[in-house]
């Protein structure tokens, strides 16, 4: 029901900043929660951040809290992740995901965008 397309990944030096974006389509903003996950080589997929459609309430994983900011543009139906103070440990493929407000299961996923942080 929801289609997700990420963009904005790239290469950045440690301590720098990068913004990745997700374009969502196929549903009303108030009907689903949008979020970001990431997966580094040899590691399991990790929760990064999410934001609700109705009240815009965000939440973050402990490893990124205080450095990353998630936001939604309801007119454009996009999800952004502003990443500051990047560390080499942030290197991963970043995935946009969506779930129904009635479920805790992340059902829909984008293809992912690579973020690489050099030392």
Steps between C-alpha positions, in 0.01 A plus 500: 500500500798731560790557263829641634799639311816623678753754374787714625756244611868556439849538642581740784793557736471423870343793682311609193130503415274336246126497428319200359142517374214261439209559263183319606188433296190283510340611826392789717764644734278446803460129425859388552823550690820562303845409624865438423707186551860424412713193443878487506703211354491199730240654730125471548263769382475775764222743582605863447194724531126525441235770486122476516264646244235644729700693760852493357645343813856371435706232669861389455731210556753548778798496266383807306301701753631855528669486159221411255168677440204346318227712342199466267377736233129423488434708188769321300448168682871459564710387795843649570785398728751771583820335619754715687829420672533189290733223611657211306268271699206665322609346171214281379223460248212715620146377435172688512212299646129539569245334724131542568406700808304189602804270490851477643628307198702693243337373183628715216864571414699707257801373307757670723766767449868467590654737756877481545689695767878513463746545787 
